[in-house]
Amino acid sequence: MTAGAPTTAPAATAAGAGGRVLDTSGLRIGFGGSEVVSGVDLRVERGEVVGLIGESGCGKSSVALAAMGLLGPGASVGADRLEACGTDLLSSGPRALESLRGDRVAMVFQEPMTSLNPCMRIGAQVAEVLRIHGRANRQEARDRAVELLHAVEIPSPERRARQFPHELSGGMRQRVVIAIAMAGNPQLLLADEPTTALDVTVQAEILHLLRSLQQEHGMGMLLISHDLGVITAMCDRVQVMYAGQVVESGTTGQVLTAPRHPYTRALLAAVPRMRDADGGRLTAIRGQLTDDDRRRPGCRFASRCPSVAEACTAPQPLREVGAGRTSRCWREPEKETTTKGDGDE
């Protein structure tokens, strides 16, 4: 494995108290009067990888964009606390947020072709981060850009630096996005579906690269994915989201081997297995998420849950169910009878 990004850039400023690089409490996000994220608590410590999983539309990407201060004027954002690397995102103005982004906090977006500027050469896009944050002059930034491309294992980095995004493969473009994110030696890296549309071999290479860089630099990382295999391989802790709420959290081993919430169990049951390829039925979560579910005072998963009961109509707080574990379900685990196939339509 090639060594990660050289450490010639100035060290980032100190993280929040206790090394916490992301600290949100009661995060609420709305668009056009509809609330899409409801009271999310999320913490990432320096040096750990936290996974955020759930179906499309559950609010995962909105949480990451809020942590970058990138939600547009059409979004309403509120929280009891929303801090990244010690900076209060709710009270910070545009200049403070611009200083934070790309320096202490960086993001790897889902689709590199849309996050890269098609009219700028690759090297210029990497160097731009260093210039904006005053890390280097023009020539130093160009040289450093080549070093960063080499650090993310792009072959012939000098030549690639002179090319445009359309001249690179999808895997190379994603490596460029990672190089841009690493240019400022961030304390917090937000990775939103970083392996989308990549083939399996390239996906494994990108994940290995991200994990290596994270460990080398001691970054905190929030990894957003719907791929449970990726979460298992990468994350120390995991939070499961459904309809804008966190419904379960704990260590990756706890959540994925002994899930406590019916939605988490349904997600795990829906993962294809080798026996499914031999003619077995694929398990699906019945029904679909609706706007009514988001407004439901009780469990938002109730309309799709195979174990729904009268008690599910009452508000379901996120409660502790063990050391470092939470679940938004009133049932005790020994009372659950859900088996694989219960969620079939």
CORKA-V101084 format. One record per residue. RES is the residue in one small letter. PHI is phi in radians with two decimals (* if undefined). PSI is psi as a letter, one per 40 degrees, with the letter a starting at -180 (none if undefined). OMEGA is omega as a letter, one per 40 degrees, with the letter a starting at -180 (none if undefined). Layout:
((RES/PHI/PSI/OMEGA) (RES/PHI/PSI/OMEGA))
//
This chain:
((m/*/h/i) (t/-1.16/i/i) (a/-1.04/i/a) (g/-1.26/a/a) (a/-1.02/h/i) (p/-1.01/i/a) (t/-1.85/f/a) (t/-1.39/e/a) (a/-1.26/i/i) (p/-1.05/i/a) (a/-1.16/i/i) (a/-1.22/i/i) (t/-1.20/i/a) (a/-1.11/i/i) (a/-1.36/a/i) (g/-1.18/a/a) (a/-1.00/h/i) (g/1.24/e/i) (g/1.37/e/i) (r/-1.36/h/a) (v/-1.79/e/i) (l/-2.48/h/a) (d/-2.50/h/i) (t/-2.12/i/i) (s/-2.46/h/i) (g/1.12/f/a) (l/-1.19/h/i) (r/-2.24/h/a) (i/-2.31/h/i) (g/-2.33/i/i) (f/-2.34/h/i) (g/0.98/f/i) (g/1.51/e/i) (s/-1.81/h/a) (e/-1.46/h/a) (v/-1.86/e/i) (v/-2.30/h/a) (s/-2.20/g/i) (g/1.15/f/a) (v/-1.47/h/i) (d/-1.84/h/a) (l/-2.64/h/i) (r/-2.33/h/i) (v/-2.24/h/i) (e/-1.59/i/i) (r/-1.09/h/i) (g/1.59/e/i) (e/-2.03/i/i) (v/-2.01/h/i) (v/-1.96/h/i) (g/-1.68/i/i) (l/-2.18/h/a) (i/-2.18/i/i) (g/2.67/i/a) (e/-1.15/i/i) (s/-1.02/h/i) (g/1.59/e/a) (c/-1.46/e/i) (g/1.90/e/a) (k/-1.06/d/a) (s/-1.14/d/i) (s/-1.09/d/i) (v/-1.09/d/a) (a/-1.13/d/i) (l/-1.15/d/i) (a/-1.14/d/i) (a/-1.21/e/i) (m/-1.73/e/a) (g/1.17/f/a) (l/-1.86/e/i) (l/-1.26/h/a) (g/-1.24/i/a) (p/-1.12/e/i) (g/-1.34/e/a) (a/-1.75/i/i) (s/-1.86/h/a) (v/-2.17/h/i) (g/-2.43/i/i) (a/-2.92/i/i) (d/-1.25/d/i) (r/-2.71/h/i) (l/-2.53/g/a) (e/-2.22/i/i) (a/-2.28/h/i) (c/0.92/f/i) (g/1.45/e/a) (t/-1.72/h/i) (d/-1.37/h/a) (l/-1.26/d/a) (l/-1.33/d/a) (s/-1.75/e/a) (s/-1.40/i/i) (g/-1.48/i/a) (p/-0.98/d/a) (r/-1.17/d/i) (a/-1.14/d/i) (l/-1.19/d/i) (e/-1.12/d/i) (s/-1.20/d/a) (l/-1.29/d/a) (r/-1.21/h/i) (g/1.46/e/i) (d/-1.91/c/i) (r/-1.47/d/a) (v/-2.21/h/i) (a/-2.39/i/a) (m/-2.42/h/i) (v/-1.86/h/a) (f/-1.50/i/a) (q/-1.07/d/a) (e/-2.08/h/a) (p/-1.10/d/a) (m/-1.19/d/i) (t/-1.60/e/i) (s/-1.60/e/i) (l/-1.62/i/i) (n/-1.42/h/a) (p/-1.17/e/a) (c/-1.73/e/a) (m/-1.98/i/i) (r/-1.18/i/a) (i/-0.99/d/a) (g/-1.05/d/a) (a/-1.15/d/a) (q/-1.22/d/i) (v/-1.23/d/a) (a/-1.14/d/a) (e/-1.00/d/i) (v/-1.06/d/a) (l/-1.15/d/i) (r/-1.19/d/a) (i/-1.06/d/a) (h/-1.65/e/i) (g/1.17/f/a) (r/-1.44/e/a) (a/-2.86/i/i) (n/-1.41/a/a) (r/-1.04/d/a) (q/-1.21/d/i) (e/-1.09/d/i) (a/-1.14/d/i) (r/-1.12/d/i) (d/-1.14/d/a) (r/-1.16/d/i) (a/-1.06/d/i) (v/-1.13/d/i) (e/-1.06/d/a) (l/-1.16/d/i) (l/-1.11/d/i) (h/-1.15/d/a) (a/-1.12/d/i) (v/-1.64/e/i) (e/1.17/f/i) (i/-1.54/h/a) (p/-1.20/i/a) (s/0.86/f/a) (p/-1.06/d/i) (e/-1.09/d/a) (r/-1.26/d/a) (r/-1.11/d/a) (a/-1.08/d/a) (r/-1.59/e/a) (q/-1.61/i/i) (f/-1.79/i/a) (p/-0.93/d/a) (h/-1.18/e/a) (e/-1.53/e/a) (l/-1.91/i/i) (s/-1.27/i/i) (g/-1.05/d/i) (g/-1.12/d/i) (m/-1.16/d/i) (r/-1.08/d/i) (q/-1.16/d/i) (r/-1.14/d/i) (v/-1.11/d/i) (v/-1.05/d/i) (i/-1.16/d/i) (a/-1.06/d/i) (i/-1.09/d/a) (a/-1.12/d/a) (m/-1.48/e/a) (a/-1.03/d/a) (g/-1.64/e/a) (n/0.86/g/a) (p/-1.19/i/i) (q/-1.51/d/a) (l/-2.27/h/i) (l/-2.03/h/i) (l/-1.80/h/a) (a/-2.00/h/a) (d/-1.76/h/a) (e/0.83/f/a) (p/-1.21/e/a) (t/-2.00/e/i) (t/-1.02/h/i) (a/1.19/e/i) (l/-1.73/i/i) (d/-1.26/i/a) (v/-1.05/d/a) (t/-1.13/d/i) (v/-1.16/d/i) (q/-1.00/d/a) (a/-1.08/d/i) (e/-1.14/d/a) (i/-1.14/d/i) (l/-1.12/d/i) (h/-1.09/d/i) (l/-1.11/d/a) (l/-1.06/d/a) (r/-1.12/d/i) (s/-1.11/d/i) (l/-1.15/d/i) (q/-1.09/d/a) (q/-1.24/d/a) (e/-1.13/d/a) (h/-1.71/e/i) (g/1.16/f/a) (m/-1.28/i/i) (g/-1.53/i/a) (m/-2.35/h/i) (l/-1.86/h/a) (l/-1.85/h/i) (i/-1.74/h/a) (s/-2.82/i/i) (h/-1.84/e/a) (d/-1.62/h/a) (l/-1.19/d/i) (g/-1.14/d/i) (v/-1.11/d/a) (i/-1.07/d/a) (t/-1.06/d/a) (a/-1.31/d/a) (m/-1.90/d/a) (c/-1.81/i/i) (d/-1.52/d/i) (r/-2.24/i/a) (v/-2.49/i/i) (q/-2.14/h/a) (v/-1.79/h/i) (m/-1.94/i/i) (y/-2.53/h/i) (a/0.90/f/i) (g/1.48/e/i) (q/-2.12/i/i) (v/-1.40/h/a) (v/-1.85/e/i) (e/-2.83/i/i) (s/-2.64/i/i) (g/2.84/a/i) (t/-1.16/i/a) (t/-1.03/d/i) (g/-1.09/d/i) (q/-1.11/d/a) (v/-1.21/d/a) (l/-1.54/e/i) (t/-1.85/d/i) (a/-2.43/g/a) (p/-1.11/i/a) (r/-1.84/d/a) (h/-1.73/i/a) (p/-0.99/d/i) (y/-1.18/d/i) (t/-1.10/d/i) (r/-1.11/d/i) (a/-1.15/d/i) (l/-1.06/d/a) (l/-1.17/d/i) (a/-1.17/d/a) (a/-1.45/e/i) (v/-1.23/h/i) (p/-1.05/i/i) (r/-2.16/i/a) (m/-1.01/d/a) (r/-1.17/d/i) (d/-1.17/d/a) (a/-1.23/e/a) (d/-1.62/e/i) (g/1.93/e/i) (g/-1.26/i/a) (r/-1.30/h/i) (l/-1.30/h/i) (t/-1.47/h/i) (a/-2.18/i/i) (i/-1.47/h/a) (r/-1.14/i/i) (g/1.23/a/i) (q/-2.66/i/i) (l/-1.23/h/i) (t/-2.18/i/i) (d/-1.10/d/i) (d/-1.09/d/i) (d/-1.10/d/i) (r/-1.16/d/a) (r/-1.66/e/a) (r/-1.16/h/a) (p/-1.22/d/i) (g/-1.61/a/a) (c/-1.15/h/a) (r/-1.29/e/i) (f/-1.57/e/a) (a/-0.99/d/a) (s/-1.21/e/a) (r/-2.03/e/a) (c/-1.45/h/i) (p/-1.29/e/a) (s/-1.98/f/a) (v/-1.08/i/a) (a/-2.48/i/a) (e/-1.01/d/a) (a/-1.11/e/a) (c/-1.28/e/i) (t/-1.38/e/i) (a/-1.44/i/i) (p/-0.96/h/a) (q/-1.98/g/i) (p/-1.28/i/i) (l/-1.41/h/a) (r/-2.03/i/i) (e/-1.25/h/i) (v/-2.23/e/a) (g/2.72/i/a) (a/-1.11/h/i) (g/1.27/e/a) (r/-2.10/i/i) (t/-2.38/i/i) (s/-2.66/i/i) (r/-1.79/f/i) (c/-2.62/h/a) (w/-1.37/e/a) (r/-1.31/i/i) (e/-1.49/i/a) (p/-1.08/d/a) (e/-1.22/e/a) (k/-1.56/e/a) (e/-1.39/h/i) (t/-2.17/e/a) (t/-1.12/h/i) (t/-2.20/i/i) (k/-1.05/h/a) (g/1.93/e/a) (d/-1.12/d/a) (g/-1.55/e/a) (d/-1.13/i/i) (e/-1.42/none/none))
//
